[in-house]
Amino acid sequence: MRPEIRVVRGWIYVDGTRRDDGSIELGTGAEMRFSPFEAISERQAAQITWGHILEASVQRLAFWRR
């Protein structure tokens, strides 16, 4: 089974879709992509931890240093 949240190249990918009321339904098989900045505001709804946000931020910094 795929993890519900993963971090790749500074992006946070969440297994879920957005409902009509704006909430996020997790585990639908669709993929949502968040930048670390967007993830801060969507943290509660998408169950994104500060660890995911920090990891994505560090990956982005490493990319820009190349």
Buried (B, 14 or more C-beta within 10 A) or exposed (E): EEEEBBBEEBBBBBBBBBEEEEEBEBEEEEEBEBBBEBBEEBBEBBBBEEEBBEBBBEBBEEEEEE
